[in-house]
Amino acid sequence: MNSKSKYLAYPYSIWMIIFILFPLFLIFLYSITLRNANEIKTITFTFENFAKFFNPIYINVLIRSISIAALSTIICLFIGYPVAYLLTRINEENKGLLILLFILPMWMNMLLRTYAWMTILGNTGLINSFLSFLNLPKINLLYNNNAVILGMVYNFLPFMVFPIYTALNKMDRSLIEAADDLGADSFTIFRKVIFPLSLPGVISGLVMVFMPAVSTFVIPRLLGGGKNILIGNLIEKLFLVTRDWNFGAALSMIILIIIFISIKILNVLNIDKESGISL
Amino acid sequence: MKNKVSKLYLSLVFLFLYAPIAVLVIYSFNDSKSRGNWGGFTFKWYLELFKDRDIKTALYYTVTIAITAALISTIVGTISAIGIYNMKTNRMNLFLNINYLPIINPDIVTGIALMILFLSANIKLGFSTMLLAHITFDIPYVILSVLPKLKQLDKNITEAALDLGATPFYSLRKIIIPQIKPGIITGFLIAFTLSIDDFVISFFTTGSGVTNLSIEIYSMARRGISPTINALSSLMLAVVLGLLLIINKRTTLQVKE
């Protein structure tokens, strides 16, 4: 290899400009412009698309999206943290297999995983069939917020477990022994030693679950039905049905901003803990 | 006692993860159309699936796009990774940051951004746009799986080859490529799996008549539960399982080496 081989990456840099950077710029451009229907060439710069968003209908969709995604993320944390912790405790022989079993669902088609819940929760699904077999009345399990949250937790739980597992696995075991020798009870050990050390993993888990949860349109469409739409459904509709690209682009920018802000907030929390400024 | 509680907890979580999939697979063999009763074991949904023309077309597009996109992105990704590896730190970081964008951006944003790009350039959405989109989200993963292998390379061996009169291209072919081959193959498999599985980006970048299996499942699932989707899902599950076993075997072999 010589110094010239750096030029090997140049074709891909052109590709990145055309297919990664320029399309994002186009979204930005659409979000701040209005296009006159009769004259395509005239572009007016405006904040109208963002102003349009401050209509209670859209604000409610955003609030619902953020709260459902946040709730799913928290549930994933509470279910996933103990799983990650227990996985580090397993003896070496079974560890590989169990971890593989845990990654497996992550590689399965998301539609397949979401559809699987339709077969269980649906009106003619497993649970309701069982209820009618017992001559009990059917219950509406599908097409509500709870089904959406369940779908999100199911789809994204491995994204929470994996980073926490990695962080816990790197932890020096002797720290726990030291704390134990110095008389800390197991709760104090968890609060003062284990949890702070696993925090980077928790942070990336939170980000990795929240990001797809806040932007998904498949889960709310299949499990939430047409009524309880989230911001992802709104964007899909604006681009494919109403063809209001400018407003759709503005909403995409808002999603990007939310994700950017949440990553920043979590990173700040993380840095503070690591440098010991807070606490 | 404590041990039992943790075992129970792990089993419950695994049950939560696998029960829905198991239900799906079991129902794909159920002769009765209503879910409540078991009408006996049957392959009829699979036969029906193989007769369905839409699904056959979708399967054709899924596999063609996955293979083509994975091949192209493996070649471009590997060449680019070698280029990136030889860059100065600042430029390398800039390059890698842009390379990360398709990985961290939500799929819906990537899909819409590419759709706007194609439509603004007056390119008709269809097979070629979907292929371009797949290559775009595959390359970053190939680069990220090849780059660590390059970093492990012993620079002296390449230098020795060059000192002994090998041309840069000859040393690339005979020295570098064989050593980073595991990374290249893993990159190809990851790209292939992602491509087979993709829904959101394909959904926005495809046009009339061109669908993939995920899009097909989505439009069928919107109409409700059907045993044919169960059969399709079970088959796709088997394929992903097979691929994952291959990838896993490769990585464990590498770890042992």
Contacts between the chains, C-beta under 8 A, distances in Angstrom:
chain1	res1	chain2	res2	distance
A	1	B	82	7.3
A	1	B	85	7.8
A	1	B	86	5.9
A	1	B	155	7.6
A	1	B	158	5.4
A	1	B	168	7.1
A	1	B	171	7.5
A	1	B	172	7.6
A	1	B	176	6.9
A	2	B	162	7.5
A	2	B	168	5.8
A	3	B	86	6.9
A	4	B	168	7.3
A	5	B	82	5.9
A	5	B	83	6.2
A	5	B	86	4.7
A	5	B	168	7.0
A	5	B	172	7.9
A	6	B	83	5.3
A	6	B	84	7.9
A	6	B	86	4.2
A	6	B	87	4.9
A	7	B	83	6.5
A	8	B	79	5.0
A	8	B	80	6.6
A	8	B	82	5.2
A	8	B	83	3.4
A	8	B	86	7.7
A	9	B	79	7.6
A	9	B	80	4.5
A	9	B	81	7.9
A	9	B	82	7.7
A	9	B	83	2.7
A	9	B	84	5.0
A	9	B	87	6.9
A	9	B	95	6.6
A	10	B	83	6.9
A	11	B	76	7.2
A	11	B	79	7.6
A	11	B	80	7.5
A	12	B	76	5.9
A	12	B	77	7.8
A	12	B	79	7.5
A	12	B	80	3.8
A	12	B	83	7.4
A	12	B	139	6.8
A	13	B	95	7.0
A	15	B	76	7.2
A	15	B	136	7.5
A	15	B	139	7.4
A	16	B	95	8.0
A	16	B	98	5.2
A	16	B	99	7.0
A	18	B	117	7.8
A	19	B	114	6.9
A	19	B	117	7.2
A	19	B	132	6.9
A	19	B	136	4.4
A	20	B	98	6.1
A	20	B	101	5.3
A	20	B	102	6.1
A	20	B	136	6.8
A	21	B	98	6.6
A	21	B	101	7.8
A	22	B	117	6.5
A	23	B	110	7.9
A	23	B	113	3.4
A	23	B	114	5.4
A	23	B	116	6.3
A	23	B	117	4.3
A	24	B	101	7.3
A	24	B	105	7.8
A	24	B	109	7.8
A	24	B	113	5.4
A	26	B	113	6.5
A	26	B	116	4.8
A	26	B	117	6.0
A	26	B	120	6.3
A	27	B	109	7.1
A	27	B	112	6.8
A	27	B	113	5.2
A	27	B	116	6.4
A	30	B	116	6.6
A	79	B	13	6.6
A	82	B	6	7.9
A	82	B	9	6.2
A	83	B	9	7.6
A	83	B	10	6.7
A	83	B	13	5.3
A	86	B	6	4.9
A	86	B	9	6.7
A	86	B	10	5.5
A	87	B	10	7.8
A	89	B	6	7.2
A	96	B	252	7.2
A	98	B	10	7.7
A	100	B	244	7.8
A	100	B	248	5.9
A	101	B	14	6.6
A	102	B	17	7.6
A	103	B	244	7.8
A	104	B	241	7.4
A	104	B	244	6.4
A	105	B	17	5.2
A	105	B	18	7.7
A	105	B	21	7.5
A	107	B	193	6.4
A	107	B	197	7.5
A	107	B	240	5.6
A	107	B	243	7.9
A	107	B	244	5.4
A	108	B	21	7.3
A	108	B	197	7.7
A	108	B	237	6.4
A	108	B	240	5.8
A	109	B	197	4.9
A	109	B	199	7.4
A	109	B	213	7.9
A	109	B	214	6.1
A	109	B	217	7.5
A	109	B	233	7.6
A	109	B	236	5.8
A	109	B	240	7.1
A	110	B	197	7.4
A	110	B	199	6.4
A	111	B	199	5.5
A	111	B	214	5.2
A	111	B	217	4.7
A	111	B	218	5.6
A	111	B	221	6.8
A	112	B	21	7.8
A	112	B	24	7.5
A	112	B	217	6.8
A	112	B	233	4.6
A	112	B	236	6.3
A	112	B	237	6.7
A	113	B	20	7.2
A	113	B	21	7.5
A	114	B	221	7.8
A	115	B	24	7.4
A	115	B	217	6.4
A	115	B	221	4.8
A	115	B	225	8.0
A	115	B	229	6.3
A	115	B	233	6.5
A	116	B	20	3.6
A	116	B	21	5.7
A	116	B	23	6.7
A	116	B	24	4.7
A	116	B	233	7.4
A	117	B	20	5.7
A	118	B	221	6.4
A	118	B	224	7.8
A	118	B	225	5.6
A	119	B	20	7.4
A	119	B	23	5.9
A	119	B	24	5.9
A	119	B	27	6.2
A	119	B	35	7.0
A	119	B	225	5.3
A	119	B	230	7.0
A	120	B	19	7.9
A	120	B	20	5.8
A	120	B	23	5.9
A	122	B	224	7.4
A	122	B	225	5.4
A	124	B	34	6.4
A	124	B	35	5.5
A	124	B	36	7.7
A	124	B	225	6.7
A	125	B	35	6.1
A	125	B	225	6.9
A	126	B	23	5.8
A	126	B	35	6.1
A	129	B	34	7.3
A	129	B	35	4.8
A	129	B	36	3.4
A	129	B	37	7.9
A	130	B	36	7.5
A	132	B	36	6.5
A	133	B	36	5.9
A	154	B	16	7.3
A	154	B	17	7.6
A	154	B	20	7.2
A	157	B	13	7.9
A	157	B	17	7.3
A	211	B	104	7.5
A	211	B	106	6.2
A	212	B	106	6.7
A	212	B	107	7.7
A	214	B	106	7.8
A	215	B	106	3.6
A	215	B	107	7.3
A	215	B	108	5.1
A	215	B	109	7.2
A	216	B	108	7.8
A	217	B	108	6.3
A	217	B	200	7.7
A	218	B	199	6.7
A	218	B	200	7.2
A	218	B	218	6.9
A	221	B	222	7.1
A	222	B	218	7.7
A	222	B	221	5.6
A	222	B	222	7.1
A	232	B	108	5.5
A	235	B	108	6.0
A	235	B	112	6.8
A	236	B	108	7.2
A	239	B	112	5.8
A	239	B	115	6.9
A	239	B	204	7.2
A	240	B	204	7.9
A	245	B	116	6.8
A	248	B	112	7.0
A	249	B	112	7.7
A	249	B	116	7.4
A	252	B	108	7.4
A	252	B	109	5.2
A	252	B	112	5.8
A	252	B	113	7.8
A	255	B	106	6.2
A	255	B	108	7.5
A	255	B	109	6.4
A	256	B	105	7.4
A	256	B	106	7.8
A	256	B	109	6.2
A	259	B	106	6.9
